[in-house]
């Protein structure tokens, strides 16, 4: 699980999915605005895909 703050949390799923190392990336809770940080607070789940990475190299 990954959690943190981002200025564009929705872009993170695409970045991880476009990687050769991750698959099945999804939010596991609603994205909420952290008013103190002025950023999205997110929780993501993703799978490390070592087979996919090996095929791409």
N, C-alpha and C positions, 0 to 999 in steps of 0.2 A: 504494500500500500504506500502511496505517496500522498503527502499532504503538505500544504503550504499556502503561500500568497503569490498572486500573479496579477499583472496588469491585464492579462488576456488569458484566463484559464481555459476558455474554449479552444484556443489554439494549441494547447498542450496535447490534447488527444491526437490531433493530426500529426504533430511532431513525433510523438512516440510511435504511432502506427506506421509512419513513413520510415522509421528506423528498421534496420535489419534485426534488431534484438528484442523488440517487444511486439505483442499482439493482444487482441481482446481487451483493449484499454477502454475503461468506462468510468464515469463518475459514480461513486458509491453513496454520495449524499448531495443534497442541493448545494449549489454554489451560492455563497452569501457574500455581501459586501462588508468588509472590515472597515468600519468608519474611522478608526484610528489610523490605519495604514493607507486607506484610500484604494485598496486593492481587493480582488476576489480572493476569498478563502475557499480552498477546494480540498477534496479527498478523492484520489483516483486509485483504481485497481488496474494492474496490468500483469501480463504473463511474460516472463523471460522466455524467449523462443530461440534456444541455441541451435536447433536444427535449421531454422530459417536463416540464421546468421551464417552458418557453415555453407549453405547452398549459395549464398550471395558472393562468396569469395572464391 
